């Protein structure tokens, strides 16, 4: 906790328990597939305080991911 006043640390993980335990803020990214060209584009779906993301996400895709419905 002491070093967070001086440093920003970004952790990329698919482990939801780890993300909930170690982060103050959480972002959920996904990809969208263009069916015409079969290309993928990265998309920031939601960014908020970790407690909000895990208890009351504003986007259904975030809720589906953190509850294990996909991913």
PDB file as gemmi writes it, atoms N, CA and C in Angstrom:
CRYST1    1.000    1.000    1.000  90.00  90.00  90.00 P 1                      
ATOM      1  N   UNK A   1       0.819  -1.194   0.000  1.00  0.00           N  
ATOM      2  CA  UNK A   1       0.000   0.000   0.000  1.00  0.00           C  
ATOM      3  C   UNK A   1       0.866   1.262   0.000  1.00  0.00           C  
ATOM      4  N   UNK A   2       2.007   1.187   0.622  1.00  0.00           N  
ATOM      5  CA  UNK A   2       2.861   2.361   0.735  1.00  0.00           C  
ATOM      6  C   UNK A   2       3.382   2.835  -0.618  1.00  0.00           C  
ATOM      7  N   UNK A   3       3.777   1.904  -1.480  1.00  0.00           N  
ATOM      8  CA  UNK A   3       4.373   2.315  -2.755  1.00  0.00           C  
ATOM      9  C   UNK A   3       3.344   2.849  -3.747  1.00  0.00           C  
ATOM     10  N   UNK A   4       2.047   2.603  -3.532  1.00  0.00           N  
ATOM     11  CA  UNK A   4       1.069   3.061  -4.517  1.00  0.00           C  
ATOM     12  C   UNK A   4       0.931   4.580  -4.556  1.00  0.00           C  
ATOM     13  N   UNK A   5       1.445   5.274  -3.542  1.00  0.00           N  
ATOM     14  CA  UNK A   5       1.426   6.732  -3.590  1.00  0.00           C  
ATOM     15  C   UNK A   5       2.479   7.272  -4.552  1.00  0.00           C  
ATOM     16  N   UNK A   6       3.456   6.433  -4.921  1.00  0.00           N  
ATOM     17  CA  UNK A   6       4.531   6.869  -5.800  1.00  0.00           C  
ATOM     18  C   UNK A   6       4.561   6.169  -7.155  1.00  0.00           C  
ATOM     19  N   UNK A   7       3.923   5.003  -7.258  1.00  0.00           N  
ATOM     20  CA  UNK A   7       4.025   4.206  -8.479  1.00  0.00           C  
ATOM     21  C   UNK A   7       2.657   3.744  -8.951  1.00  0.00           C  
ATOM     22  N   UNK A   8       2.552   3.577 -10.249  1.00  0.00           N  
ATOM     23  CA  UNK A   8       1.389   2.937 -10.845  1.00  0.00           C  
ATOM     24  C   UNK A   8       1.832   1.572 -11.343  1.00  0.00           C  
ATOM     25  N   UNK A   9       1.101   0.547 -10.950  1.00  0.00           N  
ATOM     26  CA  UNK A   9       1.408  -0.814 -11.379  1.00  0.00           C  
ATOM     27  C   UNK A   9       0.211  -1.333 -12.152  1.00  0.00           C  
ATOM     28  N   UNK A  10       0.462  -1.832 -13.351  1.00  0.00           N  
ATOM     29  CA  UNK A  10      -0.600  -2.401 -14.175  1.00  0.00           C  
ATOM     30  C   UNK A  10      -0.412  -3.910 -14.209  1.00  0.00           C  
ATOM     31  N   UNK A  11      -1.460  -4.624 -13.834  1.00  0.00           N  
ATOM     32  CA  UNK A  11      -1.436  -6.086 -13.835  1.00  0.00           C  
ATOM     33  C   UNK A  11      -2.457  -6.561 -14.856  1.00  0.00           C  
ATOM     34  N   UNK A  12      -2.023  -7.417 -15.759  1.00  0.00           N  
ATOM     35  CA  UNK A  12      -2.925  -8.006 -16.752  1.00  0.00           C  
ATOM     36  C   UNK A  12      -3.135  -9.459 -16.358  1.00  0.00           C  
ATOM     37  N   UNK A  13      -4.379  -9.829 -16.107  1.00  0.00           N  
ATOM     38  CA  UNK A  13      -4.658 -11.188 -15.652  1.00  0.00           C  
ATOM     39  C   UNK A  13      -6.045 -11.626 -16.095  1.00  0.00           C  
ATOM     40  N   UNK A  14      -6.211 -12.918 -16.220  1.00  0.00           N  
ATOM     41  CA  UNK A  14      -7.541 -13.479 -16.451  1.00  0.00           C  
ATOM     42  C   UNK A  14      -8.082 -14.070 -15.151  1.00  0.00           C  
ATOM     43  N   UNK A  15      -7.304 -13.993 -14.085  1.00  0.00           N  
ATOM     44  CA  UNK A  15      -7.687 -14.542 -12.787  1.00  0.00           C  
ATOM     45  C   UNK A  15      -8.507 -13.501 -12.024  1.00  0.00           C  
ATOM     46  N   UNK A  16      -9.805 -13.703 -11.965  1.00  0.00           N  
ATOM     47  CA  UNK A  16     -10.693 -12.717 -11.362  1.00  0.00           C  
ATOM     48  C   UNK A  16     -10.460 -12.553  -9.865  1.00  0.00           C  
ATOM     49  N   UNK A  17     -10.124 -13.633  -9.156  1.00  0.00           N  
ATOM     50  CA  UNK A  17      -9.853 -13.513  -7.721  1.00  0.00           C  
ATOM     51  C   UNK A  17      -8.625 -12.642  -7.471  1.00  0.00           C  
ATOM     52  N   UNK A  18      -7.604 -12.824  -8.302  1.00  0.00           N  
ATOM     53  CA  UNK A  18      -6.397 -12.011  -8.152  1.00  0.00           C  
ATOM     54  C   UNK A  18      -6.706 -10.545  -8.440  1.00  0.00           C  
ATOM     55  N   UNK A  19      -7.434 -10.280  -9.492  1.00  0.00           N  
ATOM     56  CA  UNK A  19      -7.775  -8.901  -9.845  1.00  0.00           C  
ATOM     57  C   UNK A  19      -8.558  -8.231  -8.724  1.00  0.00           C  
ATOM     58  N   UNK A  20      -9.518  -8.933  -8.168  1.00  0.00           N  
ATOM     59  CA  UNK A  20     -10.337  -8.368  -7.093  1.00  0.00           C  
ATOM     60  C   UNK A  20      -9.507  -8.119  -5.835  1.00  0.00           C  
ATOM     61  N   UNK A  21      -8.542  -8.968  -5.579  1.00  0.00           N  
ATOM     62  CA  UNK A  21      -7.748  -8.881  -4.357  1.00  0.00           C  
ATOM     63  C   UNK A  21      -6.700  -7.771  -4.402  1.00  0.00           C  
ATOM     64  N   UNK A  22      -6.044  -7.566  -5.542  1.00  0.00           N  
ATOM     65  CA  UNK A  22      -4.864  -6.691  -5.559  1.00  0.00           C  
ATOM     66  C   UNK A  22      -5.083  -5.319  -6.190  1.00  0.00           C  
ATOM     67  N   UNK A  23      -6.245  -5.058  -6.760  1.00  0.00           N  
ATOM     68  CA  UNK A  23      -6.386  -3.808  -7.511  1.00  0.00           C  
ATOM     69  C   UNK A  23      -7.334  -2.816  -6.849  1.00  0.00           C  
ATOM     70  N   UNK A  24      -7.076  -1.549  -7.122  1.00  0.00           N  
ATOM     71  CA  UNK A  24      -7.977  -0.476  -6.697  1.00  0.00           C  
ATOM     72  C   UNK A  24      -8.972  -0.147  -7.809  1.00  0.00           C  
ATOM     73  N   UNK A  25      -8.488  -0.243  -9.048  1.00  0.00           N  
ATOM     74  CA  UNK A  25      -9.334   0.020 -10.214  1.00  0.00           C  
ATOM     75  C   UNK A  25      -9.178  -1.145 -11.178  1.00  0.00           C  
ATOM     76  N   UNK A  26     -10.248  -1.432 -11.918  1.00  0.00           N  
ATOM     77  CA  UNK A  26     -10.242  -2.560 -12.843  1.00  0.00           C  
ATOM     78  C   UNK A  26     -10.811  -2.120 -14.182  1.00  0.00           C  
ATOM     79  N   UNK A  27     -10.175  -2.599 -15.240  1.00  0.00           N  
ATOM     80  CA  UNK A  27     -10.673  -2.370 -16.599  1.00  0.00           C  
ATOM     81  C   UNK A  27     -10.981  -3.723 -17.219  1.00  0.00           C  
ATOM     82  N   UNK A  28     -12.055  -3.774 -17.978  1.00  0.00           N  
ATOM     83  CA  UNK A  28     -12.393  -4.989 -18.712  1.00  0.00           C  
ATOM     84  C   UNK A  28     -12.307  -4.680 -20.197  1.00  0.00           C  
ATOM     85  N   UNK A  29     -11.456  -5.432 -20.884  1.00  0.00           N  
ATOM     86  CA  UNK A  29     -11.279  -5.315 -22.324  1.00  0.00           C  
ATOM     87  C   UNK A  29     -11.790  -6.584 -22.987  1.00  0.00           C  
ATOM     88  N   UNK A  30     -12.278  -6.462 -24.204  1.00  0.00           N  
ATOM     89  CA  UNK A  30     -12.655  -7.625 -24.995  1.00  0.00           C  
ATOM     90  C   UNK A  30     -12.351  -7.314 -26.459  1.00  0.00           C  
ATOM     91  N   UNK A  31     -12.709  -8.210 -27.334  1.00  0.00           N  
ATOM     92  CA  UNK A  31     -12.540  -7.963 -28.764  1.00  0.00           C  
ATOM     93  C   UNK A  31     -13.881  -8.090 -29.464  1.00  0.00           C  
ATOM     94  N   UNK A  32     -14.007  -7.346 -30.532  1.00  0.00           N  
ATOM     95  CA  UNK A  32     -15.161  -7.478 -31.414  1.00  0.00           C  
ATOM     96  C   UNK A  32     -14.655  -8.005 -32.746  1.00  0.00           C  
ATOM     97  N   UNK A  33     -15.412  -8.901 -33.348  1.00  0.00           N  
ATOM     98  CA  UNK A  33     -15.034  -9.495 -34.626  1.00  0.00           C  
ATOM     99  C   UNK A  33     -15.887  -8.883 -35.717  1.00  0.00           C  
ATOM    100  N   UNK A  34     -15.221  -8.383 -36.756  1.00  0.00           N  
ATOM    101  CA  UNK A  34     -15.927  -7.892 -37.930  1.00  0.00           C  
ATOM    102  C   UNK A  34     -16.242  -9.102 -38.803  1.00  0.00           C  
ATOM    103  N   UNK A  35     -17.522  -9.454 -38.960  1.00  0.00           N  
ATOM    104  CA  UNK A  35     -17.858 -10.670 -39.706  1.00  0.00           C  
ATOM    105  C   UNK A  35     -17.517 -10.588 -41.196  1.00  0.00           C  
ATOM    106  N   UNK A  36     -17.422  -9.379 -41.733  1.00  0.00           N  
ATOM    107  CA  UNK A  36     -17.113  -9.229 -43.156  1.00  0.00           C  
ATOM    108  C   UNK A  36     -15.644  -9.507 -43.460  1.00  0.00           C  
ATOM    109  N   UNK A  37     -14.765  -9.064 -42.568  1.00  0.00           N  
ATOM    110  CA  UNK A  37     -13.331  -9.220 -42.825  1.00  0.00           C  
ATOM    111  C   UNK A  37     -12.658 -10.198 -41.863  1.00  0.00           C  
ATOM    112  N   UNK A  38     -13.397 -10.686 -40.875  1.00  0.00           N  
ATOM    113  CA  UNK A  38     -12.873 -11.590 -39.851  1.00  0.00           C  
ATOM    114  C   UNK A  38     -11.688 -10.974 -39.104  1.00  0.00           C  
ATOM    115  N   UNK A  39     -11.698  -9.648 -38.963  1.00  0.00           N  
ATOM    116  CA  UNK A  39     -10.670  -8.968 -38.182  1.00  0.00           C  
ATOM    117  C   UNK A  39     -11.207  -8.691 -36.785  1.00  0.00           C  
ATOM    118  N   UNK A  40     -10.286  -8.587 -35.846  1.00  0.00           N  
ATOM    119  CA  UNK A  40     -10.658  -8.332 -34.454  1.00  0.00           C  
ATOM    120  C   UNK A  40     -10.160  -6.955 -34.039  1.00  0.00           C  
ATOM    121  N   UNK A  41     -10.986  -6.275 -33.272  1.00  0.00           N  
ATOM    122  CA  UNK A  41     -10.642  -4.964 -32.754  1.00  0.00           C  
ATOM    123  C   UNK A  41     -10.783  -4.988 -31.240  1.00  0.00           C  
ATOM    124  N   UNK A  42      -9.759  -4.520 -30.534  1.00  0.00           N  
ATOM    125  CA  UNK A  42      -9.826  -4.448 -29.080  1.00  0.00           C  
ATOM    126  C   UNK A  42     -10.775  -3.349 -28.642  1.00  0.00           C  
ATOM    127  N   UNK A  43     -11.437  -3.584 -27.510  1.00  0.00           N  
ATOM    128  CA  UNK A  43     -12.455  -2.661 -27.035  1.00  0.00           C  
ATOM    129  C   UNK A  43     -12.397  -2.574 -25.514  1.00  0.00           C  
ATOM    130  N   UNK A  44     -12.296  -1.351 -24.992  1.00  0.00           N  
ATOM    131  CA  UNK A  44     -12.428  -1.138 -23.558  1.00  0.00           C  
ATOM    132  C   UNK A  44     -13.913  -1.102 -23.244  1.00  0.00           C  
ATOM    133  N   UNK A  45     -14.385  -2.077 -22.497  1.00  0.00           N  
ATOM    134  CA  UNK A  45     -15.809  -2.184 -22.187  1.00  0.00           C  
ATOM    135  C   UNK A  45     -16.156  -1.357 -20.962  1.00  0.00           C  
ATOM    136  N   UNK A  46     -15.317  -1.449 -19.936  1.00  0.00           N  
ATOM    137  CA  UNK A  46     -15.665  -0.795 -18.677  1.00  0.00           C  
ATOM    138  C   UNK A  46     -14.412  -0.546 -17.854  1.00  0.00           C  
ATOM    139  N   UNK A  47     -14.387   0.593 -17.173  1.00  0.00           N  
ATOM    140  CA  UNK A  47     -13.303   0.964 -16.265  1.00  0.00           C  
ATOM    141  C   UNK A  47     -13.931   1.619 -15.053  1.00  0.00           C  
ATOM    142  N   UNK A  48     -13.614   1.099 -13.865  1.00  0.00           N  
ATOM    143  CA  UNK A  48     -14.225   1.651 -12.651  1.00  0.00           C  
ATOM    144  C   UNK A  48     -13.444   1.165 -11.434  1.00  0.00           C  
ATOM    145  N   UNK A  49     -13.870   1.587 -10.257  1.00  0.00           N  
ATOM    146  CA  UNK A  49     -13.296   1.046  -9.033  1.00  0.00           C  
ATOM    147  C   UNK A  49     -13.533  -0.458  -9.016  1.00  0.00           C  
ATOM    148  N   UNK A  50     -12.570  -1.191  -8.498  1.00  0.00           N  
ATOM    149  CA  UNK A  50     -12.662  -2.652  -8.485  1.00  0.00           C  
ATOM    150  C   UNK A  50     -13.924  -3.129  -7.781  1.00  0.00           C  
ATOM    151  N   UNK A  51     -14.256  -2.523  -6.668  1.00  0.00           N  
ATOM    152  CA  UNK A  51     -15.455  -2.934  -5.931  1.00  0.00           C  
ATOM    153  C   UNK A  51     -16.706  -2.799  -6.798  1.00  0.00           C  
ATOM    154  N   UNK A  52     -16.800  -1.727  -7.560  1.00  0.00           N  
ATOM    155  CA  UNK A  52     -17.952  -1.523  -8.439  1.00  0.00           C  
ATOM    156  C   UNK A  52     -17.977  -2.543  -9.562  1.00  0.00           C  
ATOM    157  N   UNK A  53     -16.839  -2.776 -10.184  1.00  0.00           N  
ATOM    158  CA  UNK A  53     -16.776  -3.746 -11.284  1.00  0.00           C  
ATOM    159  C   UNK A  53     -17.241  -5.122 -10.825  1.00  0.00           C  
ATOM    160  N   UNK A  54     -16.814  -5.536  -9.626  1.00  0.00           N  
ATOM    161  CA  UNK A  54     -17.135  -6.885  -9.166  1.00  0.00           C  
ATOM    162  C   UNK A  54     -18.486  -7.000  -8.462  1.00  0.00           C  
ATOM    163  N   UNK A  55     -19.055  -5.890  -8.015  1.00  0.00           N  
ATOM    164  CA  UNK A  55     -20.340  -5.977  -7.314  1.00  0.00           C  
ATOM    165  C   UNK A  55     -21.506  -5.428  -8.122  1.00  0.00           C  
ATOM    166  N   UNK A  56     -21.241  -4.468  -8.994  1.00  0.00           N  
ATOM    167  CA  UNK A  56     -22.324  -3.849  -9.755  1.00  0.00           C  
ATOM    168  C   UNK A  56     -21.803  -3.298 -11.084  1.00  0.00           C  
ATOM    169  N   UNK A  57     -21.336  -4.173 -11.974  1.00  0.00           N  
ATOM    170  CA  UNK A  57     -20.813  -3.677 -13.253  1.00  0.00           C  
ATOM    171  C   UNK A  57     -21.920  -3.005 -14.062  1.00  0.00           C  
ATOM    172  N   UNK A  58     -21.536  -2.013 -14.851  1.00  0.00           N  
ATOM    173  CA  UNK A  58     -22.545  -1.285 -15.624  1.00  0.00           C  
ATOM    174  C   UNK A  58     -22.804  -1.910 -16.984  1.00  0.00           C  
ATOM    175  N   UNK A  59     -21.941  -2.809 -17.417  1.00  0.00           N  
ATOM    176  CA  UNK A  59     -22.100  -3.429 -18.733  1.00  0.00           C  
ATOM    177  C   UNK A  59     -22.317  -4.933 -18.577  1.00  0.00           C  
ATOM    178  N   UNK A  60     -23.306  -5.455 -19.262  1.00  0.00           N  
ATOM    179  CA  UNK A  60     -23.642  -6.876 -19.167  1.00  0.00           C  
ATOM    180  C   UNK A  60     -22.477  -7.771 -19.574  1.00  0.00           C  
ATOM    181  N   UNK A  61     -21.658  -7.322 -20.541  1.00  0.00           N  
ATOM    182  CA  UNK A  61     -20.507  -8.123 -20.963  1.00  0.00           C  
ATOM    183  C   UNK A  61     -19.501  -8.285 -19.827  1.00  0.00           C  
ATOM    184  N   UNK A  62     -19.315  -7.230 -19.043  1.00  0.00           N  
ATOM    185  CA  UNK A  62     -18.425  -7.317 -17.885  1.00  0.00           C  
ATOM    186  C   UNK A  62     -18.964  -8.324 -16.885  1.00  0.00           C  
ATOM    187  N   UNK A  63     -20.230  -8.222 -16.570  1.00  0.00           N  
ATOM    188  CA  UNK A  63     -20.845  -9.155 -15.617  1.00  0.00           C  
ATOM    189  C   UNK A  63     -20.732 -10.594 -16.106  1.00  0.00           C  
ATOM    190  N   UNK A  64     -20.981 -10.806 -17.385  1.00  0.00           N  
ATOM    191  CA  UNK A  64     -20.885 -12.158 -17.940  1.00  0.00           C  
ATOM    192  C   UNK A  64     -19.474 -12.714 -17.815  1.00  0.00           C  
ATOM    193  N   UNK A  65     -18.465 -11.875 -18.004  1.00  0.00           N  
ATOM    194  CA  UNK A  65     -17.086 -12.351 -17.904  1.00  0.00           C  
ATOM    195  C   UNK A  65     -16.697 -12.641 -16.460  1.00  0.00           C  
ATOM    196  N   UNK A  66     -16.964 -11.714 -15.559  1.00  0.00           N  
ATOM    197  CA  UNK A  66     -16.501 -11.910 -14.180  1.00  0.00           C  
ATOM    198  C   UNK A  66     -17.259 -13.023 -13.463  1.00  0.00           C  
ATOM    199  N   UNK A  67     -18.443 -13.361 -13.951  1.00  0.00           N  
ATOM    200  CA  UNK A  67     -19.187 -14.471 -13.347  1.00  0.00           C  
ATOM    201  C   UNK A  67     -18.915 -15.794 -14.043  1.00  0.00           C  
ATOM    202  N   UNK A  68     -18.048 -15.780 -15.065  1.00  0.00           N  
ATOM    203  CA  UNK A  68     -17.646 -17.020 -15.721  1.00  0.00           C  
ATOM    204  C   UNK A  68     -18.577 -17.507 -16.816  1.00  0.00           C  
ATOM    205  N   UNK A  69     -19.481 -16.665 -17.279  1.00  0.00           N  
ATOM    206  CA  UNK A  69     -20.389 -17.084 -18.350  1.00  0.00           C  
ATOM    207  C   UNK A  69     -19.675 -17.213 -19.693  1.00  0.00           C  
ATOM    208  N   UNK A  70     -18.548 -16.493 -19.834  1.00  0.00           N  
ATOM    209  CA  UNK A  70     -17.685 -16.694 -20.997  1.00  0.00           C  
ATOM    210  C   UNK A  70     -16.272 -16.327 -20.610  1.00  0.00           C  
ATOM    211  N   UNK A  71     -15.304 -16.760 -21.434  1.00  0.00           N  
ATOM    212  CA  UNK A  71     -13.912 -16.408 -21.191  1.00  0.00           C  
ATOM    213  C   UNK A  71     -13.149 -17.415 -20.540  1.00  0.00           C  
TER     214      UNK A  71                                                      
END                                                                             
